[in-house]
Amino acid sequence: MNKTETIAKVAEESGVSIEDCQKVLDAFEDVLSAELSQSKDVRSAFDKVYKVLHFFKNK
């Protein structure tokens, strides 16, 4: 699934417009990228990704 397909699917599932969904996912990508770039090592980066995915899974 590419980014465009992901945005369309999330918009469909959530009832949010594609434009708004794209803004949110772009912002999320920026925040996640910034957090990962501050990771000291690979394990720390994976820990951050796991925490984010765990957070969304439990919502």
ABEGO torsion letter per residue (X at the ends): XBAAAAAAAAAAAAGBBAAAAAAAAAAAAAAAAAAAAABABAAAAAAAAAAAAAAAAAX
